[in-house]
Each structure stands twice: as structure tokens, then as C-alpha cells.
Amino acid sequence: MKKLVVLIALFLLVGLGFGYLVSIDPGYVLFSWDSYTLETSFWFFNIMLGLFFLSAYLILRFVLFLIGSDWRMSDWRTLRRAKRGKRQTTRGFLSLAQGQWHTAERQLIQAAALGDNPLINYLGAARAAYEKGDMDKSDHWLKEASHSTKGAELAVAITQIQLLLSRGQTEQALAVVLRLRKNNPKHKHLLKMHIKVLRELEDWVGLKELLPTVRKLAKLIPQNKLKELEEKVVIQLMQRAAKSSNTAANGAGQAELIKEIYKDAPRSVRLSAEVLGCYVELLIQLQQQGKAEQVLRSALPSVWHDDLVMTYGRLQGDDVPQQLLFAEQQLKERTNDPVLLLALGRIAIRAGNEAKAQEYLEAASKIKALPEVHSELGYLLTKQGAFESACEHFNKALA
């Protein structure tokens, strides 16, 4: 309100000042051209001159507006089209997430025609077409995605691999992976895809060849996952070698082949309880208990595990006294290990030392009431004729 009052007062002052100047002397201006003359006051001439320049300015602005209107309209249309494309993309991916495959495909294709980034829309449409079972359309949209954006071939190919895996076309997926990795050998995601495809195919030889590359890229897979993969590969290769029919019938050939696979593995993998246990069990299946006992005797001090100790107690080594001596040496550090005491009891029985076997087994039963301990004591006491005590232990084994 104050500003309005000040503005009115300012106009009044200017008007009064102008009126005062006019009252002093109106002035005189004469224009003459040929036989025409124009006479007016000085102040009226200035007012008309000001109005002329104002009109010329407004006309010029209007003309410039008309000239530039097409540009502004074009920008407005482009912006509006881009906004529509973004809205349609959002709707398309929401439909895709909700499993509305037909709607998602239609919306995403419309968005591809409207937006400035058709690649993601075509990829989404390819996924929608695949999910509704239209493989031809899916392949078509993948081709459109590849042509839509320069340098999009890799992204499109990765999507194609994922779709091929979903279809169960694993061998075709492997062919695409190998082609891509030939041109992009250090691409980490492609390497992950390669691992995934080989696991799907159960190509353990291929995975073994790939592992050195995986190890070089330490951050590609967490160390625990990498170790798990290495163990899986070694176990699978050993199991396949054990089933091989191209080696000696007595099992020595398979055992030697398994040994090579085991020795070729990294030390951390060889000392895995799961890998070592698999190696020993395969040797036992191939009637190579002597070799299995030697393997466990060498490895147990470095990888102590109850399952391995239990297996060691069941093994019939080539030198049973030596086997018993080794187990007794381990007892010095693990005096209260019931599984080791059970293993010692079993080995002592095979060594013919029933008194020592009973001593070990009774000590184990006092530490932990393992069913296997009571079962062994039952059999031992039965051999000695102590049937009543044997029955007590058999009952405890079944409890």
C-alpha cells in the first residue's frame, strides 16, 4: 500500500513538473516538405516521438515472436513427447513387475517410440514377450534394441543369455557367452555369466580351466564363494573319474586318476574337510583302503574333523599297528575327544588288542554317550561273553 502511494505521488510530481515546463514555454516545431508544412508545439512533438518509438518496439517484438514461435512450439512438443515416454516407460515396467505381460509389452513398445532411450524399453518388451511365450517376438525386440542404440550390443547380448538360460537353451547361451568373452575378456559380469552357464551345463572341466581367471579377479566373487566353487569342481571331477570305465578294472587306475585331480587342486581346497572326505570315500569305494588310510594320516593333523576321524577309525590300513600308533599320538593333544577315542577303540579291535579297545571305548562313553560307542562296546562284550553288559550297551545305542 505504501509503495502505491509513493508511486502515485511520484506521477503527480512528474505531471506537475511537466505542466510547469509547458506553462513557461510550449515551444514550436515546424516540418516543411515541398508544399506541405506541419506545425506543432515542442512538447506535443516529443510525446508523439515517444509514442512512435514505443510502437516500433512493440511491432518489432511481435514480429520476432511470430518468427520464433515455431522453434518454441517444437521444443514444447519435444518436451511433452519425452514426458509421455517416461510415463509410459514407468507404466510398462510396473506392468512387467506385476506379471501383466501383454500390457507391459504394449506399453513398453509405445514408450520406445516416444522416449529418447528406447533401449531399455525394447529389452523390457523382449522380457515380456518371452514370459508370455512368444519367442519370435522376444527375439524381434532384442534385435530392435540392438539397432536402437549405438554400442548396445553387449547389453542386448547379456539379456539374450539370461533369456536363453530361462528357456533351458543352455548350450546356445554358452555359444553367446564365448563369442562375447572373445571380444571382452576382462568383462566381469560376462565372466560371472560364463561361470553360471558352465554350472548349468555341469561342465566341470570347463570350470576348472576358468578358475585361474576367476582367481585373478579377486573382487569378482567373495572368497568363501570362490572356495566353495573350487571345492565343488574338484569333488565333481573326482566323482566322475571314479565312475570312469576306461581305466583298470581293479580300481587302481581310477584311484590314480582321482589322486592326480586331488593333488592338482590348491592346498586350501585339498585341506577342505568336504573335499578330503570325498577323496577318501572314493578310495574306499574303489577298494583302496590302504591308500585312504595313508591320505588321512597325512592330512588329519592339518584338517581335524569329526567325520574324518570317524572314517579313519573304520579304515583297514595296510599297517594297523602304525595306524593305532598315529591315532594314539593324536590323543596326546585331544585327550577328551570322544570321536577319537571311538576311532582308537575300533583300530585296537582290528589290532587284536581288545583290552585296550575296551579301555578307549569306556572312556569315550563317559565323555559323550555316542550311539556308535555303545554299539562297539556291545559287540566287544558279546565276544567276551558278558551278555548282560552287552545288552545294556545295545539298549543305550538304540535309545
FENMO-V490168 format. One record per residue. N is the residue number from 1. SS is DSSP state (A for helix, B for strand, O for the rest). PHI is phi in whole degrees, 0 to 359 (* if undefined). D_CENTER is the distance of its C-alpha to the mean C-alpha in Angstrom with 2 decimals. Layout:
<<N	SS	PHI	D_CENTER> <N	SS	PHI	D_CENTER>>
This chain:
<<1	O	*	66.70> <2	A	296	68.03> <3	A	297	66.39> <4	A	297	68.12> <5	A	298	71.48> <6	A	295	71.06> <7	A	295	70.15> <8	A	297	73.21> <9	A	297	75.41> <10	A	294	74.12> <11	A	297	74.91> <12	A	297	78.34> <13	A	295	79.05> <14	A	296	78.00> <15	A	297	80.15> <16	A	296	83.08> <17	A	295	82.75> <18	A	295	82.58> <19	A	297	85.57> <20	A	295	87.51> <21	A	296	86.93> <22	A	294	88.07> <23	A	293	91.16> <24	A	291	92.17> <25	O	199	92.07> <26	O	293	90.43> <27	O	78	90.56> <28	O	209	91.33> <29	B	229	89.33> <30	B	235	90.96> <31	B	247	89.25> <32	B	225	91.51> <33	B	213	90.74> <34	O	59	93.54> <35	O	260	95.66> <36	B	255	92.99> <37	B	225	92.68> <38	B	224	90.42> <39	B	244	91.44> <40	B	203	89.30> <41	O	281	88.87> <42	A	297	86.63> <43	A	289	84.36> <44	A	295	83.97> <45	A	299	83.04> <46	A	294	80.28> <47	A	296	78.89> <48	A	295	78.87> <49	A	295	77.28> <50	A	296	74.46> <51	A	296	73.92> <52	A	297	73.87> <53	A	295	71.12> <54	A	296	69.07> <55	A	296	69.45> <56	A	298	68.53> <57	A	295	65.36> <58	A	294	64.34> <59	A	295	65.09> <60	A	296	63.04> <61	A	298	60.04> <62	A	295	60.37> <63	A	297	60.47> <64	A	297	57.39> <65	A	297	55.57> <66	A	297	56.51> <67	A	293	55.34> <68	A	271	51.93> <69	A	296	51.27> <70	A	296	49.60> <71	A	296	47.04> <72	A	295	46.28> <73	A	296	46.11> <74	A	296	43.70> <75	A	297	41.38> <76	A	296	41.67> <77	A	297	40.85> <78	A	296	37.79> <79	A	296	36.51> <80	A	296	37.24> <81	A	296	35.45> <82	A	296	32.30> <83	A	296	32.40> <84	A	298	32.86> <85	A	298	29.90> <86	A	294	27.61> <87	A	298	29.02> <88	A	292	28.56> <89	A	298	24.91> <90	A	299	24.29> <91	A	298	26.27> <92	A	298	24.49> <93	A	286	20.96> <94	A	295	22.52> <95	A	296	24.10> <96	A	297	20.90> <97	A	293	19.24> <98	O	270	22.49> <99	O	80	22.57> <100	O	269	25.63> <101	A	294	24.82> <102	A	297	28.27> <103	A	297	28.62> <104	A	299	25.18> <105	A	299	25.93> <106	A	297	29.38> <107	A	295	28.36> <108	A	289	25.60> <109	A	291	28.03> <110	A	298	30.67> <111	A	295	28.40> <112	A	297	27.63> <113	A	284	31.40> <114	A	263	31.94> <115	O	278	29.17> <116	O	261	28.67> <117	O	225	25.00> <118	A	291	25.13> <119	A	305	21.93> <120	A	294	19.61> <121	A	291	22.39> <122	A	294	22.74> <123	A	296	19.04> <124	A	296	19.29> <125	A	296	22.58> <126	A	298	21.22> <127	A	296	18.73> <128	A	297	21.74> <129	A	297	24.01> <130	A	297	21.74> <131	A	295	21.49> <132	O	271	25.30> <133	O	91	25.76> <134	O	263	27.13> <135	A	291	25.48> <136	A	296	28.07> <137	A	297	27.44> <138	A	300	23.67> <139	A	296	24.37> <140	A	297	27.02> <141	A	292	24.85> <142	A	296	22.28> <143	A	295	25.33> <144	A	298	26.52> <145	A	297	23.25> <146	A	297	23.58> <147	A	277	27.22> <148	A	285	26.77> <149	O	224	25.18> <150	O	293	25.88> <151	O	81	22.98> <152	O	269	20.69> <153	A	301	20.65> <154	A	293	17.26> <155	A	298	15.52> <156	A	294	17.67> <157	A	295	16.99> <158	A	296	13.18> <159	A	298	14.09> <160	A	298	16.72> <161	A	299	14.53> <162	A	298	12.52> <163	A	292	16.01> <164	A	297	17.51> <165	A	295	15.14> <166	A	295	15.99> <167	A	282	19.60> <168	O	84	19.51> <169	O	269	20.51> <170	A	292	18.44> <171	A	294	21.04> <172	A	295	21.17> <173	A	297	17.42> <174	A	297	17.96> <175	A	298	20.89> <176	A	293	19.01> <177	A	299	16.31> <178	A	297	19.24> <179	A	295	21.14> <180	A	290	18.51> <181	A	290	17.78> <182	A	297	21.55> <183	A	266	21.77> <184	O	227	18.55> <185	O	294	18.35> <186	O	257	16.59> <187	O	287	13.83> <188	A	292	10.64> <189	A	293	8.31> <190	A	296	11.15> <191	A	296	11.28> <192	A	298	7.88> <193	A	297	9.31> <194	A	299	12.51> <195	A	299	11.51> <196	A	298	10.26> <197	A	295	13.55> <198	A	296	15.66> <199	A	293	14.66> <200	A	298	15.57> <201	A	279	18.77> <202	O	57	19.36> <203	O	269	20.32> <204	A	288	20.57> <205	A	294	22.87> <206	A	299	20.49> <207	A	294	17.74> <208	A	299	20.46> <209	A	291	21.35> <210	A	276	17.84> <211	A	302	17.45> <212	A	302	19.75> <213	A	294	17.67> <214	A	295	14.53> <215	A	296	16.89> <216	A	294	18.12> <217	O	265	14.86> <218	O	301	14.88> <219	O	272	12.17> <220	O	295	9.56> <221	O	231	9.02> <222	O	306	10.90> <223	A	303	14.39> <224	A	293	14.66> <225	A	289	11.76> <226	A	297	13.37> <227	A	297	16.73> <228	A	298	15.81> <229	A	293	14.78> <230	A	299	18.02> <231	A	296	20.05> <232	A	299	18.90> <233	A	298	19.87> <234	A	296	23.21> <235	A	298	24.06> <236	A	296	23.51> <237	A	294	25.55> <238	A	293	28.28> <239	A	295	28.53> <240	A	293	28.91> <241	A	295	31.49> <242	A	293	33.40> <243	O	268	33.73> <244	O	297	34.87> <245	O	257	38.36> <246	O	261	39.27> <247	O	241	40.31> <248	O	301	43.36> <249	O	292	44.32> <250	O	280	44.99> <251	O	91	41.37> <252	A	294	42.03> <253	A	294	40.23> <254	A	297	37.05> <255	A	298	37.33> <256	A	292	37.66> <257	A	294	34.66> <258	A	297	32.53> <259	A	300	33.94> <260	A	298	32.89> <261	A	297	29.27> <262	A	296	29.35> <263	A	293	31.13> <264	A	283	28.79> <265	O	284	25.79> <266	O	300	25.10> <267	A	301	27.32> <268	A	298	24.60> <269	A	283	23.56> <270	A	299	27.25> <271	O	268	27.94> <272	O	284	25.30> <273	A	300	27.33> <274	A	291	25.37> <275	A	293	25.77> <276	A	298	29.35> <277	A	298	30.20> <278	A	296	29.03> <279	A	301	31.08> <280	A	293	34.12> <281	A	298	33.95> <282	A	293	33.82> <283	A	296	36.82> <284	A	295	38.63> <285	A	298	38.02> <286	O	270	39.47> <287	O	62	42.53> <288	O	241	41.77> <289	A	294	42.29> <290	A	299	44.07> <291	A	295	41.13> <292	A	298	38.76> <293	A	295	41.06> <294	A	297	41.20> <295	A	298	37.39> <296	A	292	37.09> <297	A	300	40.08> <298	A	285	38.45> <299	A	266	35.02> <300	O	304	35.94> <301	O	301	37.14> <302	O	266	33.69> <303	O	225	31.54> <304	O	271	33.53> <305	O	212	32.24> <306	A	304	34.35> <307	A	296	33.24> <308	A	291	34.14> <309	A	294	37.44> <310	A	299	38.22> <311	A	296	37.67> <312	A	300	39.85> <313	A	292	42.62> <314	A	275	42.58> <315	O	286	42.80> <316	O	260	46.14> <317	O	286	46.20> <318	O	289	48.71> <319	O	231	50.37> <320	A	297	50.36> <321	A	302	52.42> <322	A	294	49.97> <323	A	296	47.09> <324	A	294	48.98> <325	A	297	49.76> <326	A	298	46.14> <327	A	295	45.15> <328	A	293	48.09> <329	A	296	47.00> <330	A	291	43.62> <331	A	293	45.56> <332	O	299	47.08> <333	O	265	43.80> <334	O	228	42.70> <335	O	295	46.00> <336	O	247	44.64> <337	O	265	41.86> <338	A	295	42.83> <339	A	292	40.51> <340	A	293	42.10> <341	A	296	45.55> <342	A	297	44.83> <343	A	299	43.82> <344	A	297	47.00> <345	A	299	49.09> <346	A	294	47.86> <347	A	293	48.42> <348	A	297	51.84> <349	A	296	52.82> <350	A	292	52.02> <351	O	280	53.96> <352	O	87	56.94> <353	O	257	57.07> <354	A	291	57.08> <355	A	296	58.48> <356	A	294	55.64> <357	A	298	53.14> <358	A	296	54.65> <359	A	298	54.54> <360	A	295	50.80> <361	A	292	50.01> <362	A	294	52.18> <363	A	296	50.57> <364	A	294	47.11> <365	A	294	48.39> <366	A	285	49.59> <367	A	278	46.22> <368	O	208	43.99> <369	O	279	45.22> <370	O	286	42.86> <371	A	303	43.97> <372	A	296	43.91> <373	A	294	46.35> <374	A	295	48.83> <375	A	297	48.54> <376	A	295	49.41> <377	A	296	52.23> <378	A	298	53.54> <379	A	295	53.76> <380	A	294	55.33> <381	A	291	57.93> <382	A	297	58.73> <383	A	298	59.61> <384	A	274	61.84> <385	O	89	63.55> <386	O	273	62.37> <387	A	291	61.44> <388	A	295	61.56> <389	A	294	59.11> <390	A	298	56.94> <391	A	296	56.78> <392	A	299	55.74> <393	A	290	52.77> <394	A	295	51.80> <395	A	297	51.91> <396	A	292	49.69> <397	A	293	47.22> <398	A	274	47.07> <399	O	291	46.91>>
